Amino acid sequence: MSIERHPKYQRRILCLAPLGDLHTYRAIEREAGRLLAENEYNIEFLTWARRYLKADLDVILARRESVVERIIEIIK
């Protein structure tokens, strides 16, 4: 099992989650009634999101999906 798939590693990444940013970005998306573009997120959040989702954020955004909502669905 790779270290990235190990449950302890996953919990550690979640513990490092920028939850304040997550909440703020979700509120901005809801208020604006649209998804945020990649350049509207700060680099630290994007770096964390890529590691947490193990996905190319360009693909998520190209599908017109919310990066924030994808993360929240996993956390639930």
Secondary structure, 3 states (H helix, E strand, C coil): CCHHHCHHHHHHHHHCCCHHHHHHHHHHHHHHCCCCCHHHCCHHHHHHHHHHHCCCHHHHHHCCCCHHHHHHHHHC
